[in-house]
Amino acid sequence: ELKVEQNPLFLSMQEGKNYTIYCNYSTTSDRLYWYRQDPGKSLESLFVLLSNGAVKQEGRLMASLDTKARLSTLHITAAVHDLSATYFCAVDKTSGSRLTFGEGTQLTVNP
Amino acid sequence: DGGITQSPKYLFRKEGQNVTLSCEQNLNHDAMYWYRQDPGQGLRLIYYSQIVNDFQKGDIAEGYSVSREKKESFPLTVTSAQKNPTAFYLCASSIGLLLAKNIQYFGAGTRLSVL
């Protein structure tokens, strides 16, 4: 059974600081996804990582994938309040299978 | 505008009642999914469908049923057998499971409560 674990589950940080969210998964995977969810809202796709060493960046967020370590990171640079949300990682076990989601990391950026 | 439409936004169920949540997409996607999200938790897969007239159980299918008679539509019925249905239900679609990027696009969700 594929398991996906995120840490931390709750993260409170000050504006302007840097931090990293970690996503570990239990079996070999082809694809890793990061999503954002605002309170009471739906999920929005942020990144898709398809190979070992893949790195994607959008604004203050950067995601990377290490398939050998079965680890993805979401790095936040110089956080701003607008980044406050819950971030989920999700993994396909193999091409053609459905996604398994992590528990989510609830990020709060304080002024 | 292309997207996924879920209705209703809020739904109340009486004990012993079946209720149906609607999900429609105009993205021409083959695959569709239903997830349940409980407060402060991640998403759990209820059912998914890769093609019309076919669907598979996810991790928590008991007490739920689905149909996929049209490509655009994937309604979810919460039956009276589901004893704890209060949750946020999210519908998603993707181009197809077998493609390299299986990005799922989500609807706005339906919040179901028990009266």
Boltz contact constraints between the chains, C-beta under 6 A:
constraints:
  - contact:
      token1: [A, 42]
      token2: [B, 106]
      max_distance: 6.0
  - contact:
      token1: [A, 42]
      token2: [B, 108]
      max_distance: 6.0
  - contact:
      token1: [A, 42]
      token2: [B, 109]
      max_distance: 6.0
  - contact:
      token1: [A, 43]
      token2: [B, 106]
      max_distance: 6.0
  - contact:
      token1: [A, 45]
      token2: [B, 103]
      max_distance: 6.0
  - contact:
      token1: [A, 48]
      token2: [B, 101]
      max_distance: 6.0
  - contact:
      token1: [A, 48]
      token2: [B, 103]
      max_distance: 6.0
  - contact:
      token1: [A, 96]
      token2: [B, 97]
      max_distance: 6.0
  - contact:
      token1: [A, 96]
      token2: [B, 98]
      max_distance: 6.0
  - contact:
      token1: [A, 98]
      token2: [B, 48]
      max_distance: 6.0
  - contact:
      token1: [A, 101]
      token2: [B, 42]
      max_distance: 6.0
  - contact:
      token1: [A, 101]
      token2: [B, 43]
      max_distance: 6.0
  - contact:
      token1: [A, 102]
      token2: [B, 42]
      max_distance: 6.0
  - contact:
      token1: [A, 103]
      token2: [B, 42]
      max_distance: 6.0
  - contact:
      token1: [A, 104]
      token2: [B, 42]
      max_distance: 6.0
